[in-house]
Amino acid sequence: MDQEIFKLALLEKGLPEPILIERKAGQMGEHSHPFEANALILDGNITLTIDGFSTQYNPGDVFHLLPHIKHSESYGPQGVQYLVSRKEAKN
């Protein structure tokens, strides 16, 4: 998916404007976020591990992560750059 189509899809769903995130090679241990994340990978790659199941996302791939889902993140040798729309969870 390209950036313009991704942004249009977010707009159609009423989701916030995406922000650019850059991470260096490495990893982040298990954690969760208080928001829903919809992301488009621009460069590099990221592997998300949820309940022991790992999925790698590469440029053009999109992932969706619900709020409060425990996961870990691993960034490829060149790191990762992605656009992400974050929607705060309702309590």
Phi and psi restraints in degrees (range 20) as a CNS / XPLOR table:
assign (resid 1 and name C) (resid 2 and name N)
       (resid 2 and name CA) (resid 2 and name C) 1.0 -97.7 20.0 2
assign (resid 2 and name N) (resid 2 and name CA)
       (resid 2 and name C) (resid 3 and name N) 1.0 170.1 20.0 2
assign (resid 2 and name C) (resid 3 and name N)
       (resid 3 and name CA) (resid 3 and name C) 1.0 -61.9 20.0 2
assign (resid 3 and name N) (resid 3 and name CA)
       (resid 3 and name C) (resid 4 and name N) 1.0 -41.9 20.0 2
assign (resid 3 and name C) (resid 4 and name N)
       (resid 4 and name CA) (resid 4 and name C) 1.0 -65.4 20.0 2
assign (resid 4 and name N) (resid 4 and name CA)
       (resid 4 and name C) (resid 5 and name N) 1.0 -43.4 20.0 2
assign (resid 4 and name C) (resid 5 and name N)
       (resid 5 and name CA) (resid 5 and name C) 1.0 -64.5 20.0 2
assign (resid 5 and name N) (resid 5 and name CA)
       (resid 5 and name C) (resid 6 and name N) 1.0 -40.8 20.0 2
assign (resid 5 and name C) (resid 6 and name N)
       (resid 6 and name CA) (resid 6 and name C) 1.0 -59.9 20.0 2
assign (resid 6 and name N) (resid 6 and name CA)
       (resid 6 and name C) (resid 7 and name N) 1.0 -47.8 20.0 2
assign (resid 6 and name C) (resid 7 and name N)
       (resid 7 and name CA) (resid 7 and name C) 1.0 -64.3 20.0 2
assign (resid 7 and name N) (resid 7 and name CA)
       (resid 7 and name C) (resid 8 and name N) 1.0 -39.5 20.0 2
assign (resid 7 and name C) (resid 8 and name N)
       (resid 8 and name CA) (resid 8 and name C) 1.0 -63.6 20.0 2
assign (resid 8 and name N) (resid 8 and name CA)
       (resid 8 and name C) (resid 9 and name N) 1.0 -41.0 20.0 2
assign (resid 8 and name C) (resid 9 and name N)
       (resid 9 and name CA) (resid 9 and name C) 1.0 -62.3 20.0 2
assign (resid 9 and name N) (resid 9 and name CA)
       (resid 9 and name C) (resid 10 and name N) 1.0 -41.3 20.0 2
assign (resid 9 and name C) (resid 10 and name N)
       (resid 10 and name CA) (resid 10 and name C) 1.0 -62.2 20.0 2
assign (resid 10 and name N) (resid 10 and name CA)
       (resid 10 and name C) (resid 11 and name N) 1.0 -45.8 20.0 2
assign (resid 10 and name C) (resid 11 and name N)
       (resid 11 and name CA) (resid 11 and name C) 1.0 -59.9 20.0 2
assign (resid 11 and name N) (resid 11 and name CA)
       (resid 11 and name C) (resid 12 and name N) 1.0 -44.4 20.0 2
assign (resid 11 and name C) (resid 12 and name N)
       (resid 12 and name CA) (resid 12 and name C) 1.0 -62.1 20.0 2
assign (resid 12 and name N) (resid 12 and name CA)
       (resid 12 and name C) (resid 13 and name N) 1.0 -31.0 20.0 2
assign (resid 12 and name C) (resid 13 and name N)
       (resid 13 and name CA) (resid 13 and name C) 1.0 -88.4 20.0 2
assign (resid 13 and name N) (resid 13 and name CA)
       (resid 13 and name C) (resid 14 and name N) 1.0 -2.3 20.0 2
assign (resid 13 and name C) (resid 14 and name N)
       (resid 14 and name CA) (resid 14 and name C) 1.0 73.5 20.0 2
assign (resid 14 and name N) (resid 14 and name CA)
       (resid 14 and name C) (resid 15 and name N) 1.0 25.7 20.0 2
assign (resid 14 and name C) (resid 15 and name N)
       (resid 15 and name CA) (resid 15 and name C) 1.0 -92.0 20.0 2
assign (resid 15 and name N) (resid 15 and name CA)
       (resid 15 and name C) (resid 16 and name N) 1.0 155.0 20.0 2
assign (resid 15 and name C) (resid 16 and name N)
       (resid 16 and name CA) (resid 16 and name C) 1.0 -63.5 20.0 2
assign (resid 16 and name N) (resid 16 and name CA)
       (resid 16 and name C) (resid 17 and name N) 1.0 156.9 20.0 2
assign (resid 16 and name C) (resid 17 and name N)
       (resid 17 and name CA) (resid 17 and name C) 1.0 -55.9 20.0 2
assign (resid 17 and name N) (resid 17 and name CA)
       (resid 17 and name C) (resid 18 and name N) 1.0 136.6 20.0 2
assign (resid 17 and name C) (resid 18 and name N)
       (resid 18 and name CA) (resid 18 and name C) 1.0 -75.7 20.0 2
assign (resid 18 and name N) (resid 18 and name CA)
       (resid 18 and name C) (resid 19 and name N) 1.0 155.9 20.0 2
assign (resid 18 and name C) (resid 19 and name N)
       (resid 19 and name CA) (resid 19 and name C) 1.0 -116.3 20.0 2
assign (resid 19 and name N) (resid 19 and name CA)
       (resid 19 and name C) (resid 20 and name N) 1.0 157.3 20.0 2
assign (resid 19 and name C) (resid 20 and name N)
       (resid 20 and name CA) (resid 20 and name C) 1.0 -89.7 20.0 2
assign (resid 20 and name N) (resid 20 and name CA)
       (resid 20 and name C) (resid 21 and name N) 1.0 128.9 20.0 2
assign (resid 20 and name C) (resid 21 and name N)
       (resid 21 and name CA) (resid 21 and name C) 1.0 -119.3 20.0 2
assign (resid 21 and name N) (resid 21 and name CA)
       (resid 21 and name C) (resid 22 and name N) 1.0 136.3 20.0 2
assign (resid 21 and name C) (resid 22 and name N)
       (resid 22 and name CA) (resid 22 and name C) 1.0 -128.2 20.0 2
assign (resid 22 and name N) (resid 22 and name CA)
       (resid 22 and name C) (resid 23 and name N) 1.0 131.4 20.0 2
assign (resid 22 and name C) (resid 23 and name N)
       (resid 23 and name CA) (resid 23 and name C) 1.0 -127.7 20.0 2
assign (resid 23 and name N) (resid 23 and name CA)
       (resid 23 and name C) (resid 24 and name N) 1.0 138.6 20.0 2
assign (resid 23 and name C) (resid 24 and name N)
       (resid 24 and name CA) (resid 24 and name C) 1.0 -77.4 20.0 2
assign (resid 24 and name N) (resid 24 and name CA)
       (resid 24 and name C) (resid 25 and name N) 1.0 163.8 20.0 2
assign (resid 24 and name C) (resid 25 and name N)
       (resid 25 and name CA) (resid 25 and name C) 1.0 -51.3 20.0 2
assign (resid 25 and name N) (resid 25 and name CA)
       (resid 25 and name C) (resid 26 and name N) 1.0 140.4 20.0 2
assign (resid 25 and name C) (resid 26 and name N)
       (resid 26 and name CA) (resid 26 and name C) 1.0 144.5 20.0 2
assign (resid 26 and name N) (resid 26 and name CA)
       (resid 26 and name C) (resid 27 and name N) 1.0 -154.6 20.0 2
assign (resid 26 and name C) (resid 27 and name N)
       (resid 27 and name CA) (resid 27 and name C) 1.0 -151.2 20.0 2
assign (resid 27 and name N) (resid 27 and name CA)
       (resid 27 and name C) (resid 28 and name N) 1.0 162.3 20.0 2
assign (resid 27 and name C) (resid 28 and name N)
       (resid 28 and name CA) (resid 28 and name C) 1.0 -127.6 20.0 2
assign (resid 28 and name N) (resid 28 and name CA)
       (resid 28 and name C) (resid 29 and name N) 1.0 125.4 20.0 2
assign (resid 28 and name C) (resid 29 and name N)
       (resid 29 and name CA) (resid 29 and name C) 1.0 -62.4 20.0 2
assign (resid 29 and name N) (resid 29 and name CA)
       (resid 29 and name C) (resid 30 and name N) 1.0 178.7 20.0 2
assign (resid 29 and name C) (resid 30 and name N)
       (resid 30 and name CA) (resid 30 and name C) 1.0 -59.1 20.0 2
assign (resid 30 and name N) (resid 30 and name CA)
       (resid 30 and name C) (resid 31 and name N) 1.0 133.4 20.0 2
assign (resid 30 and name C) (resid 31 and name N)
       (resid 31 and name CA) (resid 31 and name C) 1.0 -161.7 20.0 2
assign (resid 31 and name N) (resid 31 and name CA)
       (resid 31 and name C) (resid 32 and name N) 1.0 177.8 20.0 2
assign (resid 31 and name C) (resid 32 and name N)
       (resid 32 and name CA) (resid 32 and name C) 1.0 -142.6 20.0 2
assign (resid 32 and name N) (resid 32 and name CA)
       (resid 32 and name C) (resid 33 and name N) 1.0 167.1 20.0 2
assign (resid 32 and name C) (resid 33 and name N)
       (resid 33 and name CA) (resid 33 and name C) 1.0 -123.1 20.0 2
assign (resid 33 and name N) (resid 33 and name CA)
       (resid 33 and name C) (resid 34 and name N) 1.0 150.5 20.0 2
assign (resid 33 and name C) (resid 34 and name N)
       (resid 34 and name CA) (resid 34 and name C) 1.0 -85.0 20.0 2
assign (resid 34 and name N) (resid 34 and name CA)
       (resid 34 and name C) (resid 35 and name N) 1.0 19.7 20.0 2
assign (resid 34 and name C) (resid 35 and name N)
       (resid 35 and name CA) (resid 35 and name C) 1.0 -138.5 20.0 2
assign (resid 35 and name N) (resid 35 and name CA)
       (resid 35 and name C) (resid 36 and name N) 1.0 159.2 20.0 2
assign (resid 35 and name C) (resid 36 and name N)
       (resid 36 and name CA) (resid 36 and name C) 1.0 -84.7 20.0 2
assign (resid 36 and name N) (resid 36 and name CA)
       (resid 36 and name C) (resid 37 and name N) 1.0 137.5 20.0 2
assign (resid 36 and name C) (resid 37 and name N)
       (resid 37 and name CA) (resid 37 and name C) 1.0 -121.4 20.0 2
assign (resid 37 and name N) (resid 37 and name CA)
       (resid 37 and name C) (resid 38 and name N) 1.0 131.3 20.0 2
assign (resid 37 and name C) (resid 38 and name N)
       (resid 38 and name CA) (resid 38 and name C) 1.0 -122.6 20.0 2
assign (resid 38 and name N) (resid 38 and name CA)
       (resid 38 and name C) (resid 39 and name N) 1.0 117.9 20.0 2
assign (resid 38 and name C) (resid 39 and name N)
       (resid 39 and name CA) (resid 39 and name C) 1.0 -131.2 20.0 2
assign (resid 39 and name N) (resid 39 and name CA)
       (resid 39 and name C) (resid 40 and name N) 1.0 148.3 20.0 2
assign (resid 39 and name C) (resid 40 and name N)
       (resid 40 and name CA) (resid 40 and name C) 1.0 -118.9 20.0 2
assign (resid 40 and name N) (resid 40 and name CA)
       (resid 40 and name C) (resid 41 and name N) 1.0 122.6 20.0 2
assign (resid 40 and name C) (resid 41 and name N)
       (resid 41 and name CA) (resid 41 and name C) 1.0 -76.9 20.0 2
assign (resid 41 and name N) (resid 41 and name CA)
       (resid 41 and name C) (resid 42 and name N) 1.0 128.0 20.0 2
assign (resid 41 and name C) (resid 42 and name N)
       (resid 42 and name CA) (resid 42 and name C) 1.0 -100.5 20.0 2
assign (resid 42 and name N) (resid 42 and name CA)
       (resid 42 and name C) (resid 43 and name N) 1.0 -40.8 20.0 2
assign (resid 42 and name C) (resid 43 and name N)
       (resid 43 and name CA) (resid 43 and name C) 1.0 -152.9 20.0 2
assign (resid 43 and name N) (resid 43 and name CA)
       (resid 43 and name C) (resid 44 and name N) 1.0 149.3 20.0 2
assign (resid 43 and name C) (resid 44 and name N)
       (resid 44 and name CA) (resid 44 and name C) 1.0 74.1 20.0 2
assign (resid 44 and name N) (resid 44 and name CA)
       (resid 44 and name C) (resid 45 and name N) 1.0 -154.8 20.0 2
assign (resid 44 and name C) (resid 45 and name N)
       (resid 45 and name CA) (resid 45 and name C) 1.0 -153.4 20.0 2
assign (resid 45 and name N) (resid 45 and name CA)
       (resid 45 and name C) (resid 46 and name N) 1.0 161.2 20.0 2
assign (resid 45 and name C) (resid 46 and name N)
       (resid 46 and name CA) (resid 46 and name C) 1.0 -136.3 20.0 2
assign (resid 46 and name N) (resid 46 and name CA)
       (resid 46 and name C) (resid 47 and name N) 1.0 141.3 20.0 2
assign (resid 46 and name C) (resid 47 and name N)
       (resid 47 and name CA) (resid 47 and name C) 1.0 -115.9 20.0 2
assign (resid 47 and name N) (resid 47 and name CA)
       (resid 47 and name C) (resid 48 and name N) 1.0 124.1 20.0 2
assign (resid 47 and name C) (resid 48 and name N)
       (resid 48 and name CA) (resid 48 and name C) 1.0 -103.0 20.0 2
assign (resid 48 and name N) (resid 48 and name CA)
       (resid 48 and name C) (resid 49 and name N) 1.0 133.9 20.0 2
assign (resid 48 and name C) (resid 49 and name N)
       (resid 49 and name CA) (resid 49 and name C) 1.0 -118.3 20.0 2
assign (resid 49 and name N) (resid 49 and name CA)
       (resid 49 and name C) (resid 50 and name N) 1.0 121.3 20.0 2
assign (resid 49 and name C) (resid 50 and name N)
       (resid 50 and name CA) (resid 50 and name C) 1.0 -129.4 20.0 2
assign (resid 50 and name N) (resid 50 and name CA)
       (resid 50 and name C) (resid 51 and name N) 1.0 124.6 20.0 2
assign (resid 50 and name C) (resid 51 and name N)
       (resid 51 and name CA) (resid 51 and name C) 1.0 52.1 20.0 2
assign (resid 51 and name N) (resid 51 and name CA)
       (resid 51 and name C) (resid 52 and name N) 1.0 39.5 20.0 2
assign (resid 51 and name C) (resid 52 and name N)
       (resid 52 and name CA) (resid 52 and name C) 1.0 79.4 20.0 2
assign (resid 52 and name N) (resid 52 and name CA)
       (resid 52 and name C) (resid 53 and name N) 1.0 -0.5 20.0 2
assign (resid 52 and name C) (resid 53 and name N)
       (resid 53 and name CA) (resid 53 and name C) 1.0 -105.5 20.0 2
assign (resid 53 and name N) (resid 53 and name CA)
       (resid 53 and name C) (resid 54 and name N) 1.0 122.9 20.0 2
assign (resid 53 and name C) (resid 54 and name N)
       (resid 54 and name CA) (resid 54 and name C) 1.0 -105.8 20.0 2
assign (resid 54 and name N) (resid 54 and name CA)
       (resid 54 and name C) (resid 55 and name N) 1.0 138.2 20.0 2
assign (resid 54 and name C) (resid 55 and name N)
       (resid 55 and name CA) (resid 55 and name C) 1.0 -132.1 20.0 2
assign (resid 55 and name N) (resid 55 and name CA)
       (resid 55 and name C) (resid 56 and name N) 1.0 129.4 20.0 2
assign (resid 55 and name C) (resid 56 and name N)
       (resid 56 and name CA) (resid 56 and name C) 1.0 -95.9 20.0 2
assign (resid 56 and name N) (resid 56 and name CA)
       (resid 56 and name C) (resid 57 and name N) 1.0 136.2 20.0 2
assign (resid 56 and name C) (resid 57 and name N)
       (resid 57 and name CA) (resid 57 and name C) 1.0 -117.9 20.0 2
assign (resid 57 and name N) (resid 57 and name CA)
       (resid 57 and name C) (resid 58 and name N) 1.0 133.0 20.0 2
assign (resid 57 and name C) (resid 58 and name N)
       (resid 58 and name CA) (resid 58 and name C) 1.0 -119.7 20.0 2
assign (resid 58 and name N) (resid 58 and name CA)
       (resid 58 and name C) (resid 59 and name N) 1.0 173.1 20.0 2
assign (resid 58 and name C) (resid 59 and name N)
       (resid 59 and name CA) (resid 59 and name C) 1.0 -50.1 20.0 2
assign (resid 59 and name N) (resid 59 and name CA)
       (resid 59 and name C) (resid 60 and name N) 1.0 131.2 20.0 2
assign (resid 59 and name C) (resid 60 and name N)
       (resid 60 and name CA) (resid 60 and name C) 1.0 94.0 20.0 2
assign (resid 60 and name N) (resid 60 and name CA)
       (resid 60 and name C) (resid 61 and name N) 1.0 -16.5 20.0 2
assign (resid 60 and name C) (resid 61 and name N)
       (resid 61 and name CA) (resid 61 and name C) 1.0 -80.1 20.0 2
assign (resid 61 and name N) (resid 61 and name CA)
       (resid 61 and name C) (resid 62 and name N) 1.0 150.8 20.0 2
assign (resid 61 and name C) (resid 62 and name N)
       (resid 62 and name CA) (resid 62 and name C) 1.0 -121.3 20.0 2
assign (resid 62 and name N) (resid 62 and name CA)
       (resid 62 and name C) (resid 63 and name N) 1.0 139.6 20.0 2
assign (resid 62 and name C) (resid 63 and name N)
       (resid 63 and name CA) (resid 63 and name C) 1.0 -128.7 20.0 2
assign (resid 63 and name N) (resid 63 and name CA)
       (resid 63 and name C) (resid 64 and name N) 1.0 154.7 20.0 2
assign (resid 63 and name C) (resid 64 and name N)
       (resid 64 and name CA) (resid 64 and name C) 1.0 -127.1 20.0 2
assign (resid 64 and name N) (resid 64 and name CA)
       (resid 64 and name C) (resid 65 and name N) 1.0 128.5 20.0 2
assign (resid 64 and name C) (resid 65 and name N)
       (resid 65 and name CA) (resid 65 and name C) 1.0 -128.6 20.0 2
assign (resid 65 and name N) (resid 65 and name CA)
       (resid 65 and name C) (resid 66 and name N) 1.0 122.4 20.0 2
assign (resid 65 and name C) (resid 66 and name N)
       (resid 66 and name CA) (resid 66 and name C) 1.0 -72.6 20.0 2
assign (resid 66 and name N) (resid 66 and name CA)
       (resid 66 and name C) (resid 67 and name N) 1.0 157.8 20.0 2
assign (resid 66 and name C) (resid 67 and name N)
       (resid 67 and name CA) (resid 67 and name C) 1.0 -64.9 20.0 2
assign (resid 67 and name N) (resid 67 and name CA)
       (resid 67 and name C) (resid 68 and name N) 1.0 150.3 20.0 2
assign (resid 67 and name C) (resid 68 and name N)
       (resid 68 and name CA) (resid 68 and name C) 1.0 65.3 20.0 2
assign (resid 68 and name N) (resid 68 and name CA)
       (resid 68 and name C) (resid 69 and name N) 1.0 18.3 20.0 2
assign (resid 68 and name C) (resid 69 and name N)
       (resid 69 and name CA) (resid 69 and name C) 1.0 -88.1 20.0 2
assign (resid 69 and name N) (resid 69 and name CA)
       (resid 69 and name C) (resid 70 and name N) 1.0 120.0 20.0 2
assign (resid 69 and name C) (resid 70 and name N)
       (resid 70 and name CA) (resid 70 and name C) 1.0 -70.2 20.0 2
assign (resid 70 and name N) (resid 70 and name CA)
       (resid 70 and name C) (resid 71 and name N) 1.0 132.1 20.0 2
assign (resid 70 and name C) (resid 71 and name N)
       (resid 71 and name CA) (resid 71 and name C) 1.0 -157.0 20.0 2
assign (resid 71 and name N) (resid 71 and name CA)
       (resid 71 and name C) (resid 72 and name N) 1.0 163.8 20.0 2
assign (resid 71 and name C) (resid 72 and name N)
       (resid 72 and name CA) (resid 72 and name C) 1.0 -121.6 20.0 2
assign (resid 72 and name N) (resid 72 and name CA)
       (resid 72 and name C) (resid 73 and name N) 1.0 159.6 20.0 2
assign (resid 72 and name C) (resid 73 and name N)
       (resid 73 and name CA) (resid 73 and name C) 1.0 -128.3 20.0 2
assign (resid 73 and name N) (resid 73 and name CA)
       (resid 73 and name C) (resid 74 and name N) 1.0 140.3 20.0 2
assign (resid 73 and name C) (resid 74 and name N)
       (resid 74 and name CA) (resid 74 and name C) 1.0 -131.6 20.0 2
assign (resid 74 and name N) (resid 74 and name CA)
       (resid 74 and name C) (resid 75 and name N) 1.0 131.3 20.0 2
assign (resid 74 and name C) (resid 75 and name N)
       (resid 75 and name CA) (resid 75 and name C) 1.0 -108.4 20.0 2
assign (resid 75 and name N) (resid 75 and name CA)
       (resid 75 and name C) (resid 76 and name N) 1.0 136.1 20.0 2
assign (resid 75 and name C) (resid 76 and name N)
       (resid 76 and name CA) (resid 76 and name C) 1.0 -61.2 20.0 2
assign (resid 76 and name N) (resid 76 and name CA)
       (resid 76 and name C) (resid 77 and name N) 1.0 177.6 20.0 2
assign (resid 76 and name C) (resid 77 and name N)
       (resid 77 and name CA) (resid 77 and name C) 1.0 -59.5 20.0 2
assign (resid 77 and name N) (resid 77 and name CA)
       (resid 77 and name C) (resid 78 and name N) 1.0 -26.1 20.0 2
assign (resid 77 and name C) (resid 78 and name N)
       (resid 78 and name CA) (resid 78 and name C) 1.0 -101.8 20.0 2
assign (resid 78 and name N) (resid 78 and name CA)
       (resid 78 and name C) (resid 79 and name N) 1.0 10.0 20.0 2
assign (resid 78 and name C) (resid 79 and name N)
       (resid 79 and name CA) (resid 79 and name C) 1.0 79.3 20.0 2
assign (resid 79 and name N) (resid 79 and name CA)
       (resid 79 and name C) (resid 80 and name N) 1.0 -158.8 20.0 2
assign (resid 79 and name C) (resid 80 and name N)
       (resid 80 and name CA) (resid 80 and name C) 1.0 -150.4 20.0 2
assign (resid 80 and name N) (resid 80 and name CA)
       (resid 80 and name C) (resid 81 and name N) 1.0 148.6 20.0 2
assign (resid 80 and name C) (resid 81 and name N)
       (resid 81 and name CA) (resid 81 and name C) 1.0 -132.3 20.0 2
assign (resid 81 and name N) (resid 81 and name CA)
       (resid 81 and name C) (resid 82 and name N) 1.0 128.1 20.0 2
assign (resid 81 and name C) (resid 82 and name N)
       (resid 82 and name CA) (resid 82 and name C) 1.0 -149.0 20.0 2
assign (resid 82 and name N) (resid 82 and name CA)
       (resid 82 and name C) (resid 83 and name N) 1.0 156.5 20.0 2
assign (resid 82 and name C) (resid 83 and name N)
       (resid 83 and name CA) (resid 83 and name C) 1.0 -95.1 20.0 2
assign (resid 83 and name N) (resid 83 and name CA)
       (resid 83 and name C) (resid 84 and name N) 1.0 136.5 20.0 2
assign (resid 83 and name C) (resid 84 and name N)
       (resid 84 and name CA) (resid 84 and name C) 1.0 -139.2 20.0 2
assign (resid 84 and name N) (resid 84 and name CA)
       (resid 84 and name C) (resid 85 and name N) 1.0 134.5 20.0 2
assign (resid 84 and name C) (resid 85 and name N)
       (resid 85 and name CA) (resid 85 and name C) 1.0 -101.0 20.0 2
assign (resid 85 and name N) (resid 85 and name CA)
       (resid 85 and name C) (resid 86 and name N) 1.0 127.5 20.0 2
assign (resid 85 and name C) (resid 86 and name N)
       (resid 86 and name CA) (resid 86 and name C) 1.0 -116.3 20.0 2
assign (resid 86 and name N) (resid 86 and name CA)
       (resid 86 and name C) (resid 87 and name N) 1.0 122.0 20.0 2
assign (resid 86 and name C) (resid 87 and name N)
       (resid 87 and name CA) (resid 87 and name C) 1.0 -114.4 20.0 2
assign (resid 87 and name N) (resid 87 and name CA)
       (resid 87 and name C) (resid 88 and name N) 1.0 117.4 20.0 2
assign (resid 87 and name C) (resid 88 and name N)
       (resid 88 and name CA) (resid 88 and name C) 1.0 -59.9 20.0 2
assign (resid 88 and name N) (resid 88 and name CA)
       (resid 88 and name C) (resid 89 and name N) 1.0 140.2 20.0 2
assign (resid 88 and name C) (resid 89 and name N)
       (resid 89 and name CA) (resid 89 and name C) 1.0 -73.0 20.0 2
assign (resid 89 and name N) (resid 89 and name CA)
       (resid 89 and name C) (resid 90 and name N) 1.0 144.9 20.0 2
assign (resid 89 and name C) (resid 90 and name N)
       (resid 90 and name CA) (resid 90 and name C) 1.0 -86.2 20.0 2
assign (resid 90 and name N) (resid 90 and name CA)
       (resid 90 and name C) (resid 91 and name N) 1.0 137.3 20.0 2
